[in-house]
């Protein structure tokens, strides 16, 4: 967006307790939690929720944070999700293994359209009392006299805000934190090459998540609520770059080497549009500072294999709100406590990640698996 400050209106300063940059799950969970504490919140989201968003699988325990945020029943009533009762995986051996959610204390998991799910969270936050700006671009921000002064371009206007606290919820970009000299500690080169396909005919009930390991990565696929299927090939960026140099049909070539994923896609068209996104695991070496902190993927990013990305984002938002409340009440060391908790969460995740990847031993000479074993 190009803003012409000579021809457009300039709004007066509006004051909020907390300004959140980013309206994804982490930002919205933080907002909903802060509203429960009685704080005023403004959310600035750079999109209108019509962009590509991946991470369509919600684990059964998603019920816990959504219930805490007071929107679990709304989620169930939205009709924008479909239940997932089973994970089928070919991992460590070519045969499929079934992990039935019926044995999970929270029951079934969920498949969602992420654009619709994120928009649902944003509008729930707005209905609860937060101010929401879509297609908003943060122009500048600086700290003066313990208050943040922000300029935001939206709807061909320049908005001026003041807030007592600032939250980086910009996802993998970590756009705010990096300006505070935080550094990303990246643990791998994982990317996802994703496509969405519509069935050639009406599908039968097929609500499982399918995961299939391959020589140079792994595949996942799931039927979405609209009956389209999302298919992703997870590999390392350099492997993909080398592969497409050798063959322009690299993604399909790798698909043909699979057993279960190829079979599942037999009733889908062979034409597709691929989207590539970063899926690397990383953490920031600094997730908080004077009057600010990072939440969700802006602070720590998980491998999609964990299916914990959205759950983690909601949880960090809830914990962040508690830390901010203590900070604004001048309690001792709440941001340090939050940072310690974030580090603990990520360390535990790395242990689980290592355990899962090390259980696949069929391709000992593959760079992808050697890097993880």
C-alpha positions, 0 to 999 in steps of 0.5 A: 500500500502506498500512502500519500500523507498530503492527500489523505486524512490523518487520524488523532491518537487513539490509546490502547493498553496493548497493540498486537501486530498480526491477527493469526491464532497467536495474536487473537488468543492474546487479545481474547485473553487480555480482554478477559482481564479488562484491557483494551486491545487493538489488532493490526492484520496485514491481510483480509484472511484471503491469502494462503494459510497452511496448517489445517490440522487441529489436534484433539487438545485444541478444545482446551485453549478454545474453551479457555478463550470462551469460543469452543461452542462457537467453533463447533457451531461455525460449520467450517470444520470437519472431524478427524478420527484417525491418523494413518501413517507409513513411518518406519515401515511401508505398511500403514499404522493407525492412531485412533483419536478415540483413545484421546481424552479430548476425542477427535481432531479437526480439519479446518480451512485455515483462512476461515479459522483465522478469520473466525478467531479475529472476528471473535476477538472483535466481538469480544471488544478488541479493535480490528484493522484488516489490510493494515500496514505498520508504518512506524513505531517507537517507544516514548515515555513508556508508551508505544507510538504507532503509525498504521496505514489502512483504508487509505488513511494513516492511523496514529495509536498509542499503547502501553505494550506491543506484541509481535504476532507476525508469524515466521517473519518475526518482523517486530522482534528482529528490529529489537536485535533478536536473532533466529536460531534455525534448526533445519531447512524444511519447506512445504510444497503444497497444493489443493485439489478438488475431487473429480466426483463426490467423495465417500467419507474419508476424514483421516490424516495421512502421513507417509515418509519418503526418501527425501522427506515426507507427505501429508494429506487431509480432506478439508471441510469443503471436500477439497484435499490438501497435499503437502510434500515436506523436504529441505529447501536445498533438496527441492532446489536441486530436484527442480533443476533436474526435473520441472516435474519434481513434485509429481515425480516424488509423488509417484514414488509413494504408495499410499499418498499416490493411491489416495489421489487417484480420484483427483485431477492431475493438474495442480498449482504448487505453493512453497512455504517455509516450515523450518523449526526455529526459536528467537534468542530473545522473545521479550524486552521492555514493553514488548514480547513475541507470541506464536510463530514469531517466537518459536516455530514447530515442524508440521509433523507435530500437528501442534502449530495452532495449539502452540500459538493459542497457548503462547497467546494465553501465557503472554496475556498473563505475563503482560497483565503482571507487567502492567501491574508492575509485578517482578520479572513477568517477561523473564518468566514468559521467556523461560516458559517459551524456552522450556516449550521449545526444548521439549518440542525438540526432544519429541521431534528427534524421537519421531524422526529417529524412528524412521531408518529406511533411508540411512544415506538420504541427506534429509534423514541423516540431518535429522538422525 
